[in-house]
């Protein structure tokens, strides 16, 4: 019995043999029958839905003709000082559009638009996948 268990552990059986088929069957059963929460207990895949969607108003998404998107979102959605450096603004915009676009985009450029009384009311953001 100990010899058989050792040969299973070190995978020493020839393909097509009874013991090889038993090992493959056990592996396949483990993969297809094990419930997903078992894997999520040990591995964090980062695929959880975002719970705090900070969208203040409607977000308009349009294609830019290539592989990118142009998003128009309310100015209050992006919480950043207008005088902040480029990296800080890019990070804040990415955080604000993440509920709509996910993580798989990079912010290429942005501008403020739709002025009301001299103050901007919207962000126009270009992103690429």
Z-matrix of the N, CA and C atoms (Angstrom, degrees):
N
C 1 1.452
C 2 1.531 1 110.88
N 3 1.337 2 116.70 1 -43.19
C 4 1.460 3 121.03 2 -179.88
C 5 1.533 4 110.44 3 -64.51
N 6 1.325 5 116.71 4 -37.46
C 7 1.455 6 121.02 5 179.13
C 8 1.537 7 110.57 6 -65.01
N 9 1.336 8 116.55 7 -40.43
C 10 1.470 9 121.11 8 179.40
C 11 1.523 10 110.71 9 -65.49
N 12 1.331 11 117.58 10 -44.78
C 13 1.457 12 120.94 11 179.15
C 14 1.532 13 110.75 12 -63.88
N 15 1.335 14 116.54 13 -38.72
C 16 1.458 15 120.57 14 178.38
C 17 1.529 16 110.37 15 -64.66
N 18 1.326 17 116.53 16 -40.51
C 19 1.472 18 119.30 17 179.75
C 20 1.530 19 110.73 18 -69.15
N 21 1.325 20 118.25 19 -30.86
C 22 1.466 21 121.18 20 175.07
C 23 1.529 22 109.69 21 -68.26
N 24 1.321 23 116.95 22 -43.39
C 25 1.455 24 121.17 23 -177.68
C 26 1.532 25 111.01 24 -64.72
N 27 1.323 26 118.05 25 -41.69
C 28 1.459 27 121.57 26 -177.87
C 29 1.527 28 113.22 27 -92.13
N 30 1.323 29 117.48 28 1.69
C 31 1.468 30 124.17 29 173.90
C 32 1.529 31 110.08 30 55.22
N 33 1.327 32 116.55 31 60.01
C 34 1.460 33 120.90 32 -174.76
C 35 1.522 34 113.70 33 -101.44
N 36 1.322 35 118.18 34 1.81
C 37 1.466 36 120.35 35 -177.00
C 38 1.523 37 111.50 36 -83.38
N 39 1.323 38 115.82 37 150.11
C 40 1.461 39 122.08 38 178.71
C 41 1.527 40 110.43 39 -74.65
N 42 1.349 41 115.79 40 149.46
C 43 1.471 42 120.11 41 176.49
C 44 1.518 43 109.09 42 -61.30
N 45 1.321 44 115.10 43 141.32
C 46 1.459 45 120.70 44 178.65
C 47 1.511 46 114.07 45 88.60
N 48 1.326 47 117.53 46 -9.63
C 49 1.464 48 119.06 47 179.04
C 50 1.532 49 109.29 48 -80.03
N 51 1.308 50 115.68 49 165.45
C 52 1.460 51 121.34 50 -178.60
C 53 1.531 52 110.74 51 -60.22
N 54 1.320 53 117.29 52 -46.78
C 55 1.466 54 121.12 53 -177.56
C 56 1.535 55 111.72 54 -65.97
N 57 1.316 56 117.39 55 -36.70
C 58 1.466 57 120.90 56 176.64
C 59 1.529 58 109.68 57 -62.83
N 60 1.334 59 117.06 58 -44.27
C 61 1.465 60 120.79 59 178.90
C 62 1.527 61 111.51 60 -63.94
N 63 1.320 62 117.57 61 -36.25
C 64 1.467 63 121.05 62 177.36
C 65 1.529 64 109.96 63 -65.03
N 66 1.326 65 117.98 64 -43.52
C 67 1.470 66 120.83 65 179.94
C 68 1.530 67 111.17 66 -63.50
N 69 1.323 68 117.04 67 -44.54
C 70 1.464 69 120.67 68 179.76
C 71 1.517 70 110.35 69 -64.05
N 72 1.329 71 117.28 70 -41.16
C 73 1.466 72 121.40 71 179.07
C 74 1.523 73 110.75 72 -63.05
N 75 1.334 74 118.29 73 -42.38
C 76 1.459 75 121.48 74 178.31
C 77 1.527 76 111.35 75 -63.33
N 78 1.321 77 116.84 76 -40.50
C 79 1.468 78 120.03 77 178.61
C 80 1.522 79 110.61 78 -64.75
N 81 1.321 80 117.29 79 -45.63
C 82 1.467 81 120.67 80 179.11
C 83 1.528 82 111.70 81 -63.94
N 84 1.325 83 117.30 82 -40.02
C 85 1.463 84 119.85 83 176.65
C 86 1.524 85 110.75 84 -61.61
N 87 1.326 86 116.76 85 -42.09
C 88 1.457 87 120.05 86 178.38
C 89 1.522 88 111.01 87 -61.11
N 90 1.323 89 117.26 88 -44.05
C 91 1.468 90 121.07 89 -177.95
C 92 1.523 91 111.54 90 -65.82
N 93 1.335 92 117.98 91 -45.50
C 94 1.461 93 120.69 92 -171.47
C 95 1.525 94 115.03 93 -90.18
N 96 1.316 95 118.04 94 -19.18
C 97 1.465 96 119.40 95 -176.53
C 98 1.530 97 112.25 96 -103.61
N 99 1.310 98 117.97 97 -24.45
C 100 1.459 99 120.52 98 -179.18
C 101 1.526 100 109.88 99 -64.64
N 102 1.326 101 118.42 100 127.77
C 103 1.470 102 120.29 101 -179.31
C 104 1.539 103 111.69 102 -69.25
N 105 1.327 104 116.00 103 151.24
C 106 1.460 105 121.78 104 -177.32
C 107 1.534 106 113.73 105 -59.30
N 108 1.332 107 120.25 106 -37.43
C 109 1.473 108 118.29 107 179.20
C 110 1.530 109 113.38 108 -57.78
N 111 1.328 110 117.37 109 -25.53
C 112 1.457 111 120.32 110 176.95
C 113 1.524 112 110.16 111 -61.49
N 114 1.334 113 117.12 112 -43.99
C 115 1.461 114 121.26 113 -179.22
C 116 1.525 115 111.28 114 -72.67
N 117 1.343 116 117.21 115 -37.02
C 118 1.463 117 120.25 116 -178.84
C 119 1.524 118 111.89 117 -68.89
N 120 1.313 119 117.15 118 -19.58
C 121 1.451 120 120.44 119 176.79
C 122 1.524 121 111.06 120 -69.68
N 123 1.328 122 116.87 121 -32.17
C 124 1.458 123 121.31 122 -175.40
C 125 1.522 124 113.78 123 -104.03
N 126 1.339 125 117.19 124 -26.19
C 127 1.462 126 121.17 125 -176.21
C 128 1.517 127 108.97 126 -125.83
N 129 1.332 128 116.65 127 135.38
C 130 1.453 129 121.08 128 175.50
C 131 1.521 130 107.90 129 -102.53
N 132 1.330 131 116.07 130 106.96
C 133 1.458 132 120.67 131 -177.29
C 134 1.528 133 111.65 132 -84.47
N 135 1.320 134 118.65 133 -9.12
C 136 1.453 135 121.13 134 179.33
C 137 1.508 136 113.51 135 69.98
N 138 1.322 137 117.77 136 25.31
C 139 1.457 138 120.70 137 -175.83
C 140 1.530 139 112.81 138 -106.67
N 141 1.299 140 116.57 139 29.20
C 142 1.459 141 119.91 140 179.46
C 143 1.521 142 109.92 141 -84.43
N 144 1.306 143 116.26 142 143.86
C 145 1.453 144 121.06 143 178.70
C 146 1.525 145 109.74 144 -67.91
N 147 1.310 146 115.66 145 145.86
C 148 1.456 147 119.73 146 179.11
C 149 1.517 148 108.86 147 -76.08
N 150 1.318 149 116.68 148 131.36
C 151 1.459 150 120.59 149 -175.08
C 152 1.515 151 113.12 150 -93.68
N 153 1.313 152 117.82 151 -26.35
C 154 1.460 153 119.62 152 -177.55
C 155 1.526 154 109.97 153 -110.85
N 156 1.306 155 115.77 154 83.92
C 157 1.454 156 120.35 155 178.45
C 158 1.521 157 108.23 156 -83.06
N 159 1.314 158 116.37 157 110.87
C 160 1.459 159 122.22 158 -173.41
C 161 1.524 160 112.83 159 -90.45
N 162 1.300 161 118.28 160 33.90
C 163 1.452 162 120.38 161 -179.37
C 164 1.521 163 109.65 162 -76.43
N 165 1.322 164 115.81 163 125.28
C 166 1.459 165 121.87 164 -177.81
C 167 1.521 166 110.35 165 -87.80
N 168 1.299 167 116.99 166 -35.45
C 169 1.458 168 121.08 167 -177.73
C 170 1.514 169 110.26 168 -149.49
N 171 1.328 170 116.91 169 -168.14
C 172 1.461 171 119.88 170 -177.31
C 173 1.527 172 112.28 171 -69.62
N 174 1.313 173 114.81 172 144.59
C 175 1.457 174 121.94 173 176.78
C 176 1.522 175 107.21 174 -114.01
N 177 1.323 176 116.57 175 125.95
C 178 1.457 177 121.58 176 178.33
C 179 1.520 178 108.57 177 -99.79
N 180 1.338 179 116.80 178 130.01
C 181 1.458 180 121.96 179 -179.94
C 182 1.523 181 108.22 180 -119.94
N 183 1.334 182 116.53 181 128.45
C 184 1.461 183 121.83 182 178.27
C 185 1.519 184 108.62 183 -138.57
N 186 1.321 185 116.16 184 151.57
C 187 1.456 186 120.51 185 176.09
C 188 1.515 187 110.35 186 -76.10
N 189 1.338 188 115.73 187 150.49
C 190 1.465 189 118.72 188 179.74
C 191 1.531 190 112.43 189 -100.23
N 192 1.322 191 117.56 190 9.52
C 193 1.459 192 121.07 191 178.88
C 194 1.514 193 112.86 192 97.42
N 195 1.310 194 117.85 193 -24.03
C 196 1.462 195 121.34 194 177.38
C 197 1.527 196 107.85 195 -108.98
N 198 1.316 197 115.97 196 -130.88
C 199 1.462 198 121.10 197 -179.97
C 200 1.517 199 112.37 198 -99.43
N 201 1.305 200 118.07 199 10.05
C 202 1.452 201 121.46 200 -175.07
C 203 1.510 202 113.43 201 -107.84
N 204 1.302 203 114.66 202 179.42
C 205 1.459 204 123.00 203 179.31
C 206 1.522 205 108.74 204 -130.98
N 207 1.324 206 115.04 205 152.82
C 208 1.459 207 121.27 206 172.59
C 209 1.522 208 106.46 207 -117.85
N 210 1.313 209 116.33 208 119.70
C 211 1.457 210 121.62 209 -179.40
C 212 1.518 211 109.27 210 -108.47
N 213 1.316 212 116.07 211 138.40
C 214 1.457 213 121.79 212 173.75
C 215 1.513 214 106.57 213 -118.61
N 216 1.331 215 116.74 214 122.64
C 217 1.456 216 120.13 215 -177.03
C 218 1.522 217 109.66 216 -137.98
N 219 1.324 218 117.20 217 155.82
C 220 1.469 219 120.87 218 -179.86
C 221 1.522 220 111.55 219 -61.07
N 222 1.303 221 115.98 220 149.26
C 223 1.463 222 122.18 221 -176.55
C 224 1.534 223 111.31 222 -62.92
N 225 1.340 224 117.67 223 -29.98
C 226 1.471 225 121.40 224 -178.50
C 227 1.524 226 112.95 225 -73.90
N 228 1.324 227 117.55 226 -14.20
C 229 1.461 228 120.76 227 -179.02
C 230 1.525 229 111.13 228 -68.08
N 231 1.316 230 116.93 229 -38.86
C 232 1.469 231 121.72 230 -179.42
C 233 1.520 232 108.36 231 -93.30
N 234 1.310 233 116.02 232 112.45
C 235 1.464 234 121.09 233 -178.45
C 236 1.521 235 109.43 234 -93.65
N 237 1.342 236 115.08 235 90.12
C 238 1.456 237 120.50 236 -179.51
C 239 1.523 238 108.41 237 -155.07
N 240 1.321 239 115.07 238 149.46
C 241 1.460 240 120.78 239 176.14
C 242 1.527 241 108.07 240 -73.76
N 243 1.324 242 116.99 241 133.91
C 244 1.469 243 121.20 242 -177.85
C 245 1.536 244 111.78 243 -62.40
N 246 1.319 245 117.47 244 -23.78
C 247 1.461 246 121.13 245 -179.07
C 248 1.527 247 112.55 246 -90.64
N 249 1.333 248 117.84 247 5.80
C 250 1.466 249 121.25 248 -178.28
C 251 1.527 250 110.22 249 -69.70
N 252 1.334 251 115.69 250 162.74
C 253 1.457 252 119.89 251 -179.95
C 254 1.532 253 110.46 252 -71.51
N 255 1.327 254 115.90 253 165.63
C 256 1.463 255 123.23 254 -173.65
C 257 1.527 256 111.66 255 -58.77
N 258 1.327 257 116.82 256 -43.00
C 259 1.468 258 120.64 257 -177.55
C 260 1.537 259 110.95 258 -63.49
N 261 1.307 260 117.15 259 -41.78
C 262 1.464 261 121.56 260 -179.89
C 263 1.524 262 110.97 261 -65.96
N 264 1.323 263 116.91 262 -42.76
C 265 1.463 264 120.42 263 179.09
C 266 1.523 265 110.32 264 -65.15
N 267 1.337 266 117.20 265 -44.73
C 268 1.477 267 120.55 266 179.51
C 269 1.524 268 110.87 267 -59.47
N 270 1.321 269 116.24 268 -42.41
C 271 1.468 270 120.90 269 -179.64
C 272 1.536 271 111.00 270 -65.33
N 273 1.331 272 116.69 271 -42.04
C 274 1.471 273 120.83 272 179.29
C 275 1.525 274 111.20 273 -66.43
N 276 1.316 275 117.30 274 -39.90
C 277 1.473 276 120.28 275 177.62
C 278 1.515 277 110.11 276 -65.35
N 279 1.325 278 117.27 277 -44.62
C 280 1.473 279 120.25 278 179.59
C 281 1.530 280 110.99 279 -60.54
N 282 1.324 281 116.62 280 -41.18
C 283 1.462 282 120.98 281 178.03
C 284 1.531 283 111.14 282 -63.78
N 285 1.343 284 116.59 283 -37.13
C 286 1.465 285 120.42 284 -177.74
C 287 1.524 286 112.43 285 -73.42
N 288 1.336 287 118.05 286 -33.74
C 289 1.465 288 120.01 287 -177.65
C 290 1.521 289 112.69 288 -92.27
N 291 1.308 290 117.90 289 -5.68
C 292 1.462 291 121.58 290 -177.64
C 293 1.528 292 113.80 291 -56.80
N 294 1.347 293 120.88 292 -39.16
C 295 1.467 294 118.63 293 177.72
C 296 1.529 295 113.43 294 -62.01
N 297 1.318 296 117.31 295 -24.58
C 298 1.467 297 120.99 296 -178.63
C 299 1.524 298 111.30 297 -92.37
N 300 1.329 299 117.17 298 -44.44
C 301 1.463 300 120.99 299 -172.75
C 302 1.522 301 114.54 300 -100.91
N 303 1.308 302 118.08 301 -19.64
C 304 1.455 303 120.73 302 -174.71
C 305 1.519 304 110.47 303 82.86
N 306 1.331 305 115.80 304 -170.18
C 307 1.464 306 121.12 305 -176.73
C 308 1.527 307 113.33 306 -83.77
N 309 1.317 308 117.27 307 -15.52
C 310 1.461 309 120.63 308 -168.39
C 311 1.524 310 114.15 309 -83.76
N 312 1.303 311 119.07 310 28.40
C 313 1.460 312 121.39 311 177.39
C 314 1.523 313 109.80 312 -127.28
N 315 1.315 314 114.83 313 154.59
C 316 1.456 315 119.97 314 173.09
C 317 1.525 316 107.81 315 -122.87
N 318 1.303 317 115.24 316 137.55
C 319 1.463 318 121.64 317 -178.90
C 320 1.530 319 107.74 318 -77.75
N 321 1.318 320 116.28 319 121.38
C 322 1.456 321 121.56 320 -177.90
C 323 1.526 322 110.72 321 -91.34
N 324 1.336 323 116.43 322 -52.73
C 325 1.464 324 120.22 323 177.59
C 326 1.509 325 108.90 324 -154.43
N 327 1.328 326 115.96 325 168.52
C 328 1.450 327 121.34 326 -179.38
C 329 1.518 328 109.10 327 -154.05
N 330 1.328 329 114.00 328 161.22
C 331 1.462 330 120.60 329 174.49
C 332 1.518 331 108.13 330 -156.25
N 333 1.316 332 115.29 331 158.42
C 334 1.460 333 119.77 332 173.92
C 335 1.521 334 107.71 333 -89.95
N 336 1.341 335 116.01 334 151.01
C 337 1.465 336 119.68 335 -175.86
C 338 1.516 337 109.72 336 -148.51
N 339 1.328 338 115.68 337 176.25
C 340 1.468 339 124.72 338 176.22
C 341 1.525 340 111.23 339 51.72
N 342 1.303 341 115.73 340 72.27
C 343 1.465 342 121.83 341 -176.84
C 344 1.524 343 111.30 342 -79.05
N 345 1.336 344 115.32 343 138.50
C 346 1.460 345 122.12 344 177.88
C 347 1.531 346 107.20 345 -127.66
N 348 1.302 347 116.68 346 106.87
C 349 1.459 348 120.30 347 -178.93
C 350 1.512 349 113.01 348 66.47
N 351 1.318 350 117.23 349 32.40
C 352 1.458 351 121.30 350 179.35
C 353 1.519 352 114.65 351 86.89
N 354 1.334 353 117.96 352 -6.04
C 355 1.464 354 121.45 353 179.67
C 356 1.531 355 109.22 354 -108.60
N 357 1.330 356 117.22 355 138.00
C 358 1.472 357 119.42 356 178.81
C 359 1.528 358 110.94 357 -70.61
N 360 1.318 359 116.06 358 145.23
C 361 1.465 360 120.88 359 178.71
C 362 1.525 361 112.43 360 -116.08
N 363 1.327 362 117.88 361 -9.70
C 364 1.464 363 121.17 362 -177.72
C 365 1.523 364 111.04 363 -142.08
N 366 1.325 365 113.94 364 155.44
C 367 1.460 366 121.89 365 168.01
C 368 1.520 367 106.89 366 -106.36
N 369 1.312 368 117.32 367 140.02
C 370 1.464 369 122.12 368 169.62
C 371 1.524 370 105.08 369 -115.22
N 372 1.333 371 115.73 370 120.34
C 373 1.472 372 121.72 371 -171.90
C 374 1.526 373 109.67 372 -124.45
N 375 1.341 374 116.59 373 130.92
C 376 1.462 375 122.39 374 175.15
C 377 1.520 376 108.50 375 -102.35
N 378 1.330 377 116.47 376 127.63
C 379 1.463 378 121.27 377 180.00
C 380 1.520 379 109.50 378 -129.72
N 381 1.325 380 116.11 379 154.76
C 382 1.468 381 122.73 380 175.18
C 383 1.506 382 108.88 381 -124.34
N 384 1.319 383 114.96 382 146.12
C 385 1.463 384 121.28 383 177.35
C 386 1.511 385 110.07 384 -86.01
